[in-house]
């Protein structure tokens, strides 16, 4: 037994020496004498005056936010650093969301460039129509080329956000065209405005242009609705990000920010970074409302992506614009080839018109002149955007940038805390600032969103009071998403009633 006690004496002595060597409450005199040189240096490097900063640690009883142990901060320094922590937080949110703003702003601008492209394309189309129709249909038809110019102007106005219905624009075009052409294929008669209005009313039944108006309406409507919805959707995304990142940190958030980022400085340990989990809890508390954007945000991003895919394929606006002149030529040829039967039926329904004085009767078939193959511009004549870009490349680039945007708001705390300036990395879990001192952070990381903050140990969040601005942004995202989803089937929500109730006009 004696020998056993003797054998245990050395290990016991070593254990007792270890216990007494562990850091414990420092005596007032020892703590008060500890230098604040490191804190003063960092504080000065931040641009603040060290005139009133303690040279050595003082009692922390005056502190409101940091642990009330011995400290290198006065109450004025703590207030200054708490304001700095809020600035740092807002800057971190802004920096983390910059790629969203850049993407939406630049892509929206480039899709506006498509508008300029379409303007140039339509100008070329108009000239092409004028030249080709003059060669194909003769001088009489070119006197009415303003119909095409007006059509292109209206399409351009729609794309740029004008409050007009595509169906009404196209219906009006075909109605006016059938009136003009009916006069051209029947030059031996005089037609009053009332008579031509009767012709237009019979057009839907007679289908003087065959199936062309219906086909063109479908192609143009799908393409322009999708392109406009995408352009407007990008604009909405830019505005949502701008509003959601313009934050005001409340007092509880600022308290958490200060405790994690600058209380180590006040404790004389400026090089010790906050534990990663501590940072996550603070950020999840401060960004709880933003996280609630995420579900609707993901729906919106998915809808943008799906409309982009449509524009790459069947809804290509360049192809739609390119096909207008060809389709109109097909329609005119159809009416010419069937002008006798069409005129006969119109005369039956609207009555016999008055003959033109001094004109001999001639067959309606002769009015069209020599019909030669109709062509639009050659590939060499086709305009390009100012930057030389095309829609396919713009859409491909946009799709690549949309993918990483999913889950942005719910992952924003992680994005900020993964920055080496914001928090310690996970390998330093035992040597990071845990809110009180250097050591492991023990509380669990809370969940995402407002309701999950009920047990957040770092930021006290009133879960019964959602941020009204964020709730409004959720509604804006929902509206934008619905518009994009309807655009995938060629429907414009702004004009759904009129589009559903209108016919194909002249077809």
C-alpha positions in Angstrom: 0.0 0.0 0.0 2.9 2.3 0.9 4.6 1.6 -2.3 1.3 2.2 -4.2 0.8 5.6 -2.5 4.4 6.4 -3.3 3.8 5.4 -7.0 0.7 7.6 -7.2 2.4 10.6 -5.6 4.2 11.8 -8.7 1.1 11.6 -11.0 -1.0 13.3 -8.4 1.5 16.1 -8.0 1.7 16.6 -11.7 -2.1 16.8 -11.9 -2.3 19.4 -9.1 0.4 21.5 -10.8 -1.6 21.3 -14.0 -4.8 22.4 -12.3 -3.2 25.3 -10.6 -1.5 26.4 -13.8 -4.8 26.6 -15.7 -6.1 30.2 -16.4 -8.6 31.3 -13.8 -10.0 34.6 -12.6 -7.1 37.1 -12.7 -6.5 39.3 -9.7 -7.6 42.9 -10.3 -4.0 44.1 -10.1 -2.8 41.5 -12.7 -5.6 42.1 -15.1 -5.5 45.8 -14.8 -1.8 45.8 -15.7 -2.2 43.9 -18.9 -1.2 46.0 -22.0 -3.8 47.3 -24.5 -1.1 48.1 -27.1 -2.5 45.6 -29.7 -6.1 47.0 -29.3 -4.9 50.6 -29.5 -2.9 49.8 -32.7 -5.8 48.1 -34.4 -8.2 50.8 -33.3 -5.9 53.4 -34.8 -5.6 51.5 -38.0 -9.4 51.6 -38.3 -9.1 55.4 -38.4 -10.2 56.1 -34.9 -8.4 58.3 -32.4 -6.7 56.5 -29.5 -6.6 59.7 -27.3 -9.0 58.2 -24.8 -8.2 54.5 -25.3 -6.8 52.8 -22.2 -3.1 52.0 -22.1 -3.8 49.0 -19.9 -6.9 47.0 -19.2 -9.6 48.6 -17.0 -12.8 47.3 -15.4 -15.5 46.5 -17.9 -18.4 47.3 -15.7 -19.3 50.2 -18.0 -19.7 48.0 -21.1 -23.2 47.3 -22.5 -22.5 44.7 -25.2 -19.2 43.0 -24.5 -18.4 40.8 -21.5 -18.0 42.9 -18.4 -14.5 41.6 -17.6 -11.4 43.7 -17.7 -11.3 45.5 -21.0 -9.3 47.7 -23.3 -12.4 49.6 -24.4 -14.2 52.6 -23.0 -18.0 52.9 -23.4 -17.4 55.4 -26.2 -15.1 52.9 -28.0 -17.7 50.2 -27.6 -20.4 52.5 -29.1 -18.0 53.4 -32.0 -17.2 49.8 -32.6 -20.9 48.7 -32.5 -21.6 51.3 -35.3 -18.6 49.9 -37.2 -19.9 46.4 -36.9 -23.2 47.5 -38.4 -21.3 49.1 -41.3 -19.2 46.0 -41.8 -22.4 43.8 -41.9 -24.1 46.0 -44.5 -21.0 46.0 -46.6 -20.7 42.2 -46.3 -24.3 41.8 -47.5 -23.7 44.3 -50.4 -20.5 42.5 -51.5 -22.1 39.1 -51.3 -25.1 40.2 -53.5 -23.0 42.1 -56.0 -22.9 39.3 -58.5 -26.8 39.2 -58.5 -27.0 42.9 -59.2 -24.3 42.8 -61.8 -26.0 40.0 -63.6 -29.5 41.4 -63.6 -28.3 44.9 -64.5 -26.0 43.9 -67.3 -28.3 41.2 -68.8 -31.3 43.6 -68.7 -29.2 46.2 -70.5 -28.1 43.6 -73.1 -31.7 42.5 -73.7 -32.5 46.1 -74.2 -29.8 45.9 -76.9 -31.9 43.3 -78.5 -34.6 45.9 -78.7 -32.3 48.1 -80.7 -31.4 45.1 -82.8 -35.1 44.5 -83.5 -35.5 48.2 -84.4 -32.7 47.8 -87.0 -34.2 44.5 -88.1 -37.6 46.1 -88.6 -36.1 49.0 -90.5 -34.4 46.6 -92.8 -37.6 44.5 -93.0 -39.6 47.6 -93.9 -37.1 48.6 -96.7 -37.1 45.0 -97.8 -40.9 44.8 -97.9 -41.0 48.0 -99.9 -38.4 46.9 -102.5 -39.6 43.3 -102.7 -43.3 44.1 -102.8 -42.6 46.7 -105.4 -40.9 44.1 -107.6 -43.5 41.4 -106.8 -46.8 43.3 -106.7 -46.2 46.6 -108.5 -46.5 50.2 -107.7 -50.1 50.1 -106.4 -49.2 47.9 -103.5 -46.2 50.0 -102.4 -48.5 52.9 -101.9 -49.7 51.1 -98.8 -46.3 50.1 -97.4 -47.0 52.3 -94.4 -49.1 49.5 -93.0 -45.9 47.5 -92.5 -44.1 50.4 -90.9 -47.0 50.9 -88.5 -47.0 47.2 -87.6 -43.3 47.2 -86.9 -43.6 50.3 -84.8 -46.3 48.8 -82.7 -44.4 45.5 -82.2 -41.3 47.5 -81.1 -43.5 49.6 -78.7 -44.9 46.4 -77.2 -41.5 44.9 -76.5 -40.3 48.1 -74.9 -43.1 47.9 -72.4 -46.0 49.7 -74.1 -49.5 49.0 -72.8 -50.8 47.4 -76.1 -52.2 44.1 -77.0 -50.3 42.0 -79.6 -53.6 40.3 -80.7 -55.2 43.7 -81.3 -52.2 45.0 -83.2 -52.1 42.0 -85.5 -55.9 41.9 -86.0 -55.9 45.5 -86.9 -53.0 44.9 -89.4 -54.9 42.1 -91.2 -58.1 44.0 -91.2 -56.5 47.1 -92.9 -54.5 44.9 -95.3 -57.6 43.0 -96.5 -59.4 46.3 -97.2 -56.5 47.7 -99.2 -55.9 44.5 -101.1 -59.6 44.0 -101.9 -59.5 47.4 -103.6 -56.3 46.5 -105.5 -57.6 43.2 -106.8 -60.9 44.9 -107.9 -59.8 48.2 -109.5 -62.9 48.3 -111.7 -65.0 49.1 -108.7 -65.3 52.0 -106.2 -65.6 51.1 -102.5 -66.8 53.4 -99.8 -65.4 53.2 -96.2 -68.6 51.5 -95.1 -68.2 48.9 -97.8 -64.6 48.2 -96.9 -65.6 47.8 -93.3 -68.1 45.2 -94.4 -65.3 43.4 -96.3 -63.2 43.4 -93.1 -66.1 41.9 -91.1 -66.5 39.1 -93.6 -62.8 38.4 -93.6 -62.8 36.1 -90.5 -65.4 33.9 -92.2 -63.9 34.0 -95.7 -60.2 33.7 -94.6 -58.8 35.6 -97.6 -55.3 35.0 -96.3 -55.7 31.3 -95.6 -54.1 30.1 -92.4 -51.2 32.6 -92.5 -52.6 35.1 -89.9 -53.2 32.4 -87.3 -49.7 31.0 -87.8 -48.0 34.4 -87.7 -50.0 35.4 -84.7 -48.9 32.3 -82.8 -45.2 32.7 -83.8 -45.0 36.5 -83.2 -47.0 36.5 -80.0 -45.1 33.6 -78.3 -41.7 35.2 -79.2 -42.5 38.8 -78.2 -44.4 37.8 -75.0 -41.5 35.6 -73.9 -38.8 38.2 -74.8 -40.7 41.0 -73.1 -41.4 38.9 -70.0 -37.7 38.0 -69.7 -36.6 41.6 -70.1 -39.1 42.7 -67.5 -38.2 39.8 -65.2 -34.5 40.8 -65.2 -35.5 44.3 -64.3 -37.7 42.9 -61.4 -34.8 40.8 -60.2 -32.5 43.8 -60.1 -35.1 45.8 -58.1 -35.7 43.0 -55.7 -32.0 42.5 -54.9 -31.6 46.3 -54.4 -34.5 46.5 -52.0 -33.8 43.3 -50.1 -30.1 44.3 -49.4 -30.9 47.8 -48.3 -31.0 46.8 -44.6 -31.3 48.5 -41.3 -29.9 46.4 -38.5 -32.0 46.5 -35.3 -30.4 46.8 -31.9 -30.5 43.1 -31.2 -28.7 42.4 -34.5 -26.1 45.1 -33.8 -25.5 43.6 -30.4 -24.8 40.2 -31.9 -22.5 41.8 -34.6 -20.6 43.7 -32.0 -20.1 40.7 -29.7 -18.7 38.5 -32.4 -16.5 41.0 -34.3 -15.2 43.6 -31.9 -15.6 42.3 -28.4 -12.3 40.3 -28.9 -10.7 43.6 -29.7 -12.0 45.0 -26.4 -10.6 41.9 -24.6 -7.2 42.6 -26.0 -7.3 39.8 -28.5 -7.7 41.5 -31.8 -6.3 38.6 -33.8 -8.9 36.1 -32.5 -11.7 35.6 -35.0 -15.3 34.6 -34.1 -16.1 30.9 -34.3 -17.8 30.0 -37.6 -20.9 28.7 -35.8 -21.2 31.8 -33.7 -21.0 33.9 -37.0 -23.7 31.7 -38.5 -26.1 32.2 -35.6 -25.6 36.0 -35.7 -26.1 36.2 -39.4 -29.1 33.9 -39.4 -30.7 36.2 -36.8 -29.9 39.4 -38.6 -31.0 38.0 -42.0 -34.0 35.9 -40.8 -36.5 37.8 -43.0 -34.3 37.7 -46.1 -34.1 33.9 -45.8 -37.9 33.8 -46.1 -37.5 35.2 -49.7 -35.8 32.0 -50.7 -38.7 29.7 -51.7 -40.4 32.3 -54.0 -37.0 33.5 -55.2 -36.1 29.9 -56.4 -39.5 29.7 -58.2 -38.7 33.0 -59.9 -35.2 31.9 -60.9 -36.6 28.7 -62.3 -39.2 30.6 -64.3 -36.5 32.9 -65.8 -34.5 29.9 -66.8 -37.4 28.2 -68.4 -38.4 31.3 -70.4 -34.7 31.6 -71.5 -34.9 28.0 -72.8 -38.0 28.9 -74.8 -36.2 31.8 -76.4 -33.4 29.5 -77.5 -35.9 27.3 -79.3 -39.5 27.8 -80.6 -39.9 31.3 -79.2 -36.8 32.9 -80.9 -37.7 36.5 -81.4 -35.1 37.0 -84.1 -36.7 34.3 -86.2 -40.2 35.6 -85.5 -39.3 39.1 -86.7 -37.4 37.7 -89.7 -40.5 35.7 -90.8 -43.0 38.6 -90.9 -42.4 39.7 -94.4 -42.3 36.2 -95.8 -45.6 35.3 -94.1 -47.3 38.5 -95.2 -46.2 37.7 -98.8 -47.7 34.2 -98.5 -50.9 35.8 -97.3 -51.1 38.2 -100.2 -50.4 35.5 -102.8 -53.1 33.4 -101.3 -55.6 36.2 -101.6 -54.5 36.9 -105.2 -54.9 33.3 -106.2 -58.4 33.1 -104.7 -59.5 36.7 -105.4 -62.4 35.7 -107.8 -64.1 33.4 -105.3 -63.4 35.8 -102.4 -64.8 38.8 -104.3 -67.9 36.9 -105.4 -68.7 35.9 -101.8 -68.0 39.5 -100.6 -70.4 40.9 -103.2 -73.0 38.4 -102.1 -72.7 39.5 -98.5 -72.0 43.2 -98.8 -73.8 44.0 -102.1 -72.7 45.0 -105.6 -70.2 47.9 -105.5 -70.3 50.9 -107.9 -68.1 50.6 -111.0 -65.2 52.9 -111.4 -66.0 55.7 -113.9 -64.0 55.3 -117.1 -62.5 51.9 -116.2 -63.2 48.8 -118.3 -64.0 45.7 -116.4 -61.0 43.4 -115.9 -60.5 40.2 -114.1 -59.4 40.5 -110.5 -56.6 38.1 -111.3 -54.9 40.7 -113.5 -54.6 43.3 -110.8 -51.6 41.7 -109.1 -49.1 42.2 -111.9 -46.3 39.7 -112.5 -45.8 37.6 -109.5 -42.1 36.8 -109.0 -40.5 34.8 -106.2 -40.6 36.9 -103.0 -37.5 37.1 -100.8 -36.4 38.9 -97.7 -32.9 40.2 -97.1 -29.9 38.0 -97.7 -27.8 36.8 -94.7 -25.2 39.5 -95.6 -27.9 42.2 -95.3 -29.1 41.0 -91.9 -28.3 43.5 -89.1 -26.5 42.7 -85.9 -26.6 44.2 -82.5 -24.2 47.0 -81.7 -22.0 44.7 -79.7 -22.1 42.0 -82.4 -23.9 39.7 -80.0 -26.9 37.6 -80.8 -29.8 36.4 -78.8 -28.6 32.8 -78.6 -25.4 33.8 -76.9 -27.1 36.2 -74.6 -29.5 33.5 -73.5 -26.8 30.9 -73.0 -24.8 33.3 -70.8 -27.8 34.2 -68.8 -28.7 30.6 -68.1 -25.2 29.9 -66.8 -25.5 32.8 -64.4 -29.0 31.9 -63.2 -28.0 28.5 -61.9 -25.9 29.7 -58.9 -28.6 32.2 -57.9 -30.9 29.4 -56.5 -30.8 29.4 -52.7 -29.0 32.7 -52.5 -31.0 34.2 -49.6 -30.9 31.1 -47.4 -27.2 30.6 -48.0 -26.3 34.3 -47.5 -25.2 33.8 -43.8 -22.9 31.0 -44.9 -21.5 33.1 -47.7 -20.6 35.9 -45.4 -19.2 33.7 -42.6 -17.1 31.7 -45.1 -15.1 34.9 -45.7 -11.8 34.7 -43.8 -12.3 38.3 -42.6 -15.7 37.5 -41.1 -15.0 34.3 -39.1 -12.5 31.6 -38.3 -12.4 28.6 -40.5 -13.6 25.3 -39.1 -10.1 23.9 -38.3 -9.8 26.5 -35.6 -13.0 25.5 -33.7 -11.1 25.3 -30.4 -9.2 28.6 -30.7 -11.8 31.0 -31.9 -13.9 33.7 -30.1 -17.0 32.0 -28.7 -18.7 35.2 -27.5 -17.0 35.3 -24.1 -13.4 34.2 -24.6 -11.2 32.1 -26.8 -12.5 28.5 -27.0 -15.0 26.2 -28.7 -18.5 27.5 -29.4 -21.0 25.1 -28.0 -24.5 26.1 -29.0 -26.1 24.5 -32.0 -26.5 26.5 -35.3 -30.1 27.6 -35.6 -32.3 27.0 -38.7 -33.1 29.3 -41.6 -35.9 31.9 -41.7 -37.8 33.9 -39.2 -39.7 31.2 -37.4 -36.5 29.2 -36.7 -35.0 32.1 -34.7 -37.1 31.4 -31.7 -34.1 29.7 -30.0 -31.3 31.7 -31.5 -28.7 32.2 -28.7 -27.0 35.2 -30.3 -29.8 37.5 -31.7 -33.2 38.0 -30.1 -35.7 38.0 -33.0 -39.4 38.9 -32.7 -40.8 36.1 -34.8 -44.3 37.5 -34.5 -43.4 40.6 -36.4 -42.3 39.8 -40.0 -40.6 42.5 -42.0 -43.4 44.2 -44.1 -40.9 45.2 -46.8 -39.7 41.6 -47.3 -43.3 40.3 -47.4 -44.0 42.9 -50.1 -41.0 41.7 -52.1 -42.3 38.1 -51.8 -45.5 39.2 -53.4 -43.6 41.1 -56.2 -41.6 37.9 -56.9 -44.8 35.9 -57.0 -46.3 38.3 -59.6 -43.1 38.2 -61.7 -43.0 34.4 -61.6 -46.6 34.1 -62.7 -45.9 36.4 -65.7 -42.9 34.4 -66.7 -44.8 31.1 -66.4 -47.6 32.4 -68.5 -45.1 33.6 -71.0 -43.8 30.1 -71.4 -47.1 29.3 -73.2 -47.2 32.6 -75.1 -49.7 34.3 -72.7 -49.2 37.9 -71.6 -51.0 38.3 -68.2 -51.5 42.0 -68.9 -53.7 41.3 -71.9 -55.0 37.8 -71.2 -58.7 38.8 -71.3 -58.4 40.5 -74.7 -56.0 37.9 -76.1 -58.4 35.1 -75.2 -61.4 36.8 -76.6 -59.9 38.0 -79.9 -59.8 36.3 -83.2 -56.9 36.1 -85.6 -58.1 39.1 -87.5 -58.5 38.9 -91.2 -57.8 35.2 -91.0 
